[in-house]
Amino acid sequence: MDKGKKRLAVLVGCNYPNTQHELHGCINDVVAMREVLLERFGFDPSHVELLTDALGSSVMPTGVNIKAALTKMVNLAEAGDVLFFHYSGHGTRIPSLKPGHPFRQDEAIVPCDFNLITDVDFKQLVNQLPKGASLTILSDSCHSGRLIDKEKEQIGPSTVKNTTPPPVSYRAKSIPMESILEHLTSLTNINTSDIGTHLLEYFGADASLKFRIPFLESDLFESLKPDEGILLSGCQANETSADMNAIEGGGKAYGAFSNAVQMVLKQNSGALSNREVVMMAREVLEAQGIEQHPCLYCSDGNADTTFLWQPEVEPY
């Protein structure tokens, strides 16, 4: 693939302030990543959209706003462009109706309004990429493995043996499905444990594609052919990701995976492959005593291509 003519990014940080699900490092994660994109990877500031739920944010990271930003980015893409989505916030797992699914649950991220964005939504975005463009997703959230539906595992539970470091204290970036159901029930007043019913009732056409066309899903997204979707996940689908508060983080709150990737990039000024970034991030987390195992899901060809197609190397 030719080097990207344009580099486009959407960065989303959700701290869920003043709620029982509050996190501390997610906005810091994406603000720091923005600087990395500008300084190391040559992104134009006007091509980097930042969505956070910080007090006073003009555009909140709701499900609708995140999907609109991602759709806009994909629609602007042309052959050779490099697209990047960094999400730091809560993830969750929802019951899967698909036969043969490894954990019998599917993965989703949790925007600030709980309008879940699922693995099917991300697969749809990848399917809409113009030929020759790529979309790299870095998801620092719980259960983020397999967040692009049907993407091939390159580094994960079935390909790499996990090590178990000594435990450290942190908050998991996960909201249990029971808590999401409780919240949505308070909005819809419907007595059902079916998550799709609540989301469709409250968000309507803005709900995830997974719930709007469940019976058509297999026809629309069955293709397993190699594509240009690249997922770097903070953990396996059955694991949690760590949010370190200022005390645990040595003075600054951060997401453990986002911080590990940024450390890897700062310590290695040369170009790194997607595979190298994930394996080195695993080593950083293990050394820090954080028990989560980042994964890589993409085509065989993209596993060893350069992370974000780094331009000519300059000191960083």
C-alpha positions as CSV (number, residue, x, y, z in Angstrom):
1,M,0.0,0.0,0.0
2,D,1.3,3.5,-0.8
3,K,2.0,5.9,2.0
4,G,-1.1,7.8,3.1
5,K,-1.9,11.0,1.4
6,K,-4.1,12.0,4.4
7,R,-3.9,11.0,8.0
8,L,-7.2,11.3,9.9
9,A,-7.9,10.5,13.5
10,V,-10.8,10.5,16.0
11,L,-9.8,10.3,19.6
12,V,-12.4,9.6,22.3
13,G,-11.9,9.8,26.1
14,C,-14.8,9.0,28.5
15,N,-14.3,9.5,32.2
16,Y,-18.0,9.4,33.1
17,P,-17.6,12.2,35.8
18,N,-19.8,12.3,38.8
19,T,-21.2,8.8,38.2
20,Q,-20.7,5.5,39.9
21,H,-18.7,4.4,36.9
22,E,-16.2,7.4,37.0
23,L,-12.7,6.8,35.6
24,H,-9.8,9.2,35.8
25,G,-7.2,8.7,33.1
26,C,-9.2,8.4,29.8
27,I,-9.1,12.1,28.8
28,N,-5.4,12.2,29.6
29,D,-4.9,9.2,27.4
30,V,-6.4,10.8,24.2
31,V,-4.9,14.2,24.9
32,A,-1.4,12.6,25.1
33,M,-2.1,10.5,22.0
34,R,-3.0,13.7,20.1
35,E,0.5,15.0,20.8
36,V,2.0,11.8,19.6
37,L,0.1,11.9,16.4
38,L,1.1,15.5,15.6
39,E,4.7,15.2,16.7
40,R,5.7,11.7,15.6
41,F,3.3,10.7,12.9
42,G,2.8,14.0,11.1
43,F,-1.0,14.3,11.5
44,D,-2.4,17.7,10.6
45,P,-4.1,19.2,13.7
46,S,-7.2,20.0,11.6
47,H,-7.5,16.3,10.8
48,V,-7.6,15.1,14.5
49,E,-11.0,15.2,16.2
50,L,-11.0,15.0,20.0
51,L,-14.2,14.0,21.8
52,T,-14.2,14.0,25.6
53,D,-16.8,14.3,28.4
54,A,-14.7,16.9,30.2
55,L,-16.7,19.7,31.8
56,G,-17.6,22.3,29.2
57,S,-16.9,20.0,26.2
58,S,-18.8,21.4,23.2
59,V,-19.4,17.9,21.6
60,M,-19.9,15.1,24.1
61,P,-18.8,11.5,23.2
62,T,-22.3,10.1,22.9
63,G,-22.9,7.1,20.8
64,V,-24.4,9.3,18.0
65,N,-21.5,11.8,18.1
66,I,-18.8,9.1,18.1
67,K,-20.4,7.2,15.2
68,A,-20.9,10.5,13.3
69,A,-17.2,11.4,13.7
70,L,-16.1,8.0,12.6
71,T,-18.4,8.0,9.6
72,K,-17.2,11.4,8.6
73,M,-13.6,10.2,8.8
74,V,-14.3,7.2,6.6
75,N,-16.3,9.2,4.1
76,L,-13.3,11.6,3.7
77,A,-10.9,8.7,3.1
78,E,-9.3,8.0,-0.2
79,A,-6.9,5.3,-1.4
80,G,-3.7,5.4,0.6
81,D,-5.1,7.3,3.5
82,V,-4.4,6.3,7.1
83,L,-7.3,6.5,9.6
84,F,-6.9,6.1,13.3
85,F,-9.5,5.7,16.1
86,H,-8.3,5.8,19.8
87,Y,-10.9,5.0,22.4
88,S,-10.3,5.2,26.1
89,G,-13.2,4.4,28.4
90,H,-15.5,1.6,29.6
91,G,-16.2,-1.5,27.6
92,T,-18.8,-4.2,28.1
93,R,-19.9,-7.6,26.9
94,I,-23.4,-8.3,25.5
95,P,-25.1,-11.7,25.0
96,S,-24.3,-13.1,21.5
97,L,-26.8,-15.0,19.4
98,K,-24.1,-16.1,17.0
99,P,-23.3,-19.8,17.1
100,G,-19.8,-20.9,17.7
101,H,-18.7,-17.6,19.3
102,P,-15.7,-18.3,21.6
103,F,-17.1,-16.6,24.7
104,R,-20.8,-16.5,23.7
105,Q,-20.7,-12.8,24.2
106,D,-19.9,-9.9,21.9
107,E,-17.9,-6.8,22.6
108,A,-18.9,-3.1,22.8
109,I,-17.7,0.2,24.0
110,V,-19.8,2.4,26.3
111,P,-20.2,6.0,25.2
112,C,-21.1,8.6,27.9
113,D,-24.8,8.2,27.2
114,F,-24.6,4.3,27.2
115,N,-25.7,4.1,23.6
116,L,-23.4,1.1,22.9
117,I,-21.2,0.9,19.9
118,T,-20.6,-2.8,19.0
119,D,-18.2,-5.0,17.1
120,V,-20.7,-5.0,14.2
121,D,-20.6,-1.2,13.9
122,F,-16.8,-1.3,13.7
123,K,-17.0,-4.0,11.1
124,Q,-19.3,-1.9,9.0
125,L,-16.9,1.0,9.1
126,V,-14.1,-1.2,7.9
127,N,-16.2,-2.5,5.1
128,Q,-16.9,1.0,4.0
129,L,-13.2,1.9,3.6
130,P,-12.1,2.8,0.1
131,K,-9.7,0.3,-1.4
132,G,-6.1,1.1,-0.2
133,A,-7.1,3.0,2.9
134,S,-6.6,1.5,6.4
135,L,-8.4,2.0,9.7
136,T,-6.4,1.3,12.9
137,I,-8.4,1.1,16.1
138,L,-6.7,1.3,19.5
139,S,-9.2,0.5,22.2
140,D,-8.2,0.9,25.8
141,S,-11.3,-0.6,27.4
142,C,-12.3,-3.8,29.0
143,H,-13.3,-6.8,26.8
144,S,-11.8,-5.0,23.8
145,G,-10.4,-8.1,22.1
146,R,-12.5,-8.9,19.0
147,L,-14.0,-5.4,18.9
148,I,-13.9,-5.6,15.1
149,D,-16.3,-8.4,14.3
150,K,-14.7,-11.4,12.5
151,E,-11.2,-9.8,12.3
152,K,-8.4,-12.4,12.4
153,E,-6.5,-12.9,15.6
154,Q,-2.7,-12.3,15.2
155,I,-1.8,-11.9,18.9
156,G,-4.3,-13.1,21.5
157,P,-5.4,-16.0,23.7
158,S,-5.0,-18.7,21.1
159,T,-1.7,-17.5,19.7
160,V,0.5,-16.2,22.6
161,K,1.0,-17.7,26.0
162,N,0.1,-15.3,28.7
163,T,2.2,-14.5,31.8
164,T,0.7,-13.5,35.1
165,P,2.5,-10.6,36.9
166,P,2.0,-9.9,40.6
167,P,-1.2,-7.9,41.1
168,V,-1.4,-4.2,41.5
169,S,-4.3,-2.0,42.5
170,Y,-6.4,-0.3,39.7
171,R,-10.0,0.3,38.5
172,A,-11.2,-1.9,35.7
173,K,-12.6,-0.1,32.7
174,S,-15.7,-2.2,32.5
175,I,-19.4,-1.7,33.2
176,P,-21.2,-5.0,33.8
177,M,-24.1,-5.7,31.6
178,E,-26.3,-5.8,34.7
179,S,-25.5,-2.2,35.4
180,I,-26.1,-1.1,31.8
181,L,-29.5,-2.9,31.9
182,E,-30.3,-1.1,35.2
183,H,-29.5,2.3,33.7
184,L,-31.4,1.7,30.5
185,T,-34.4,0.3,32.3
186,S,-34.6,3.6,34.3
187,L,-34.8,5.4,31.0
188,T,-37.3,3.2,29.2
189,N,-39.4,1.8,32.1
190,I,-39.6,-1.5,30.2
191,N,-39.4,-4.7,32.2
192,T,-37.1,-6.9,30.1
193,S,-33.5,-8.2,30.3
194,D,-33.1,-7.8,26.5
195,I,-30.5,-5.1,26.0
196,G,-31.5,-4.5,22.3
197,T,-35.1,-3.7,23.3
198,H,-34.0,-1.0,25.6
199,L,-31.5,0.5,23.2
200,L,-34.0,0.5,20.3
201,E,-36.7,2.0,22.5
202,Y,-34.6,4.9,23.8
203,F,-32.2,5.6,20.9
204,G,-34.3,4.3,17.9
205,A,-32.4,4.6,14.6
206,D,-29.3,5.8,16.5
207,A,-28.9,2.4,18.2
208,S,-26.2,0.0,17.1
209,L,-26.6,-1.7,13.8
210,K,-26.4,-5.0,15.7
211,F,-29.8,-4.4,17.3
212,R,-31.5,-2.8,14.3
213,I,-30.8,-5.6,11.8
214,P,-30.0,-8.7,13.9
215,F,-31.5,-11.1,11.5
216,L,-29.6,-9.7,8.6
217,E,-26.3,-9.6,10.4
218,S,-24.9,-12.8,9.1
219,D,-25.6,-11.9,5.5
220,L,-24.1,-8.4,5.8
221,F,-21.0,-9.2,7.7
222,E,-20.1,-12.8,7.0
223,S,-17.1,-12.1,4.8
224,L,-13.9,-13.2,6.3
225,K,-11.7,-12.0,3.5
226,P,-8.7,-9.9,4.5
227,D,-9.5,-6.2,4.9
228,E,-7.8,-3.0,6.1
229,G,-9.2,-3.1,9.6
230,I,-6.5,-3.2,12.3
231,L,-7.4,-3.6,16.0
232,L,-4.9,-3.1,18.9
233,S,-6.9,-4.0,22.0
234,G,-6.0,-3.3,25.5
235,C,-6.9,-6.8,26.7
236,Q,-8.4,-10.0,25.6
237,A,-12.2,-10.3,25.2
238,N,-12.5,-12.0,28.6
239,E,-10.2,-9.6,30.4
240,T,-10.4,-6.1,32.0
241,S,-8.2,-3.1,31.2
242,A,-6.7,-0.9,34.0
243,D,-7.5,2.7,34.7
244,M,-4.7,4.0,37.0
245,N,-5.6,7.0,39.2
246,A,-3.1,9.7,40.1
247,I,-1.9,7.9,43.2
248,E,-1.5,4.5,41.4
249,G,-0.1,6.3,38.3
250,G,2.6,8.1,40.1
251,G,1.0,11.6,40.0
252,K,-1.0,11.3,36.8
253,A,-4.1,9.2,35.9
254,Y,-3.9,7.1,32.8
255,G,-5.1,4.0,31.1
256,A,-2.5,1.3,31.4
257,F,-2.6,0.2,27.7
258,S,-2.6,3.7,26.3
259,N,0.3,4.6,28.5
260,A,2.2,1.5,27.5
261,V,1.8,2.2,23.8
262,Q,3.0,5.8,24.3
263,M,6.0,4.5,26.3
264,V,6.8,2.0,23.5
265,L,6.7,4.8,20.9
266,K,8.8,7.2,23.0
267,Q,11.4,4.5,23.6
268,N,11.6,3.4,19.9
269,S,12.1,6.3,17.5
270,G,12.2,4.0,14.4
271,A,9.2,2.5,12.7
272,L,7.5,-0.3,14.5
273,S,5.1,-2.9,13.1
274,N,1.6,-3.4,14.6
275,R,2.8,-6.7,15.9
276,E,5.9,-5.1,17.6
277,V,3.8,-2.4,19.2
278,V,1.4,-4.9,20.8
279,M,4.2,-7.3,22.0
280,M,6.2,-4.4,23.5
281,A,3.1,-3.0,25.2
282,R,2.6,-6.5,26.7
283,E,6.1,-6.4,28.1
284,V,5.6,-2.9,29.6
285,L,2.4,-4.0,31.3
286,E,4.0,-7.2,32.7
287,A,6.9,-5.2,34.1
288,Q,4.4,-2.9,35.8
289,G,2.6,-5.8,37.3
290,I,-0.7,-5.1,35.4
291,E,-2.5,-8.3,34.5
292,Q,-4.0,-7.6,31.1
293,H,-2.8,-8.9,27.7
294,P,-3.1,-6.6,24.7
295,C,-4.1,-8.3,21.4
296,L,-3.8,-7.7,17.7
297,Y,-6.6,-8.5,15.2
298,C,-6.0,-7.8,11.5
299,S,-5.1,-9.5,8.2
300,D,-1.8,-11.5,8.0
301,G,-0.5,-8.7,5.7
302,N,-1.2,-5.9,8.2
303,A,0.3,-7.6,11.2
304,D,3.8,-6.7,10.2
305,T,3.1,-3.4,8.4
306,T,4.3,-0.2,10.1
307,F,2.0,1.1,12.9
308,L,0.2,4.1,11.4
309,W,2.6,4.1,8.4
310,Q,5.1,6.3,10.1
311,P,6.7,8.9,7.7
312,E,10.4,9.6,7.5
313,V,11.9,9.1,11.0
314,E,12.7,12.2,13.0
315,P,14.0,12.4,16.6
316,Y,11.1,12.1,19.0
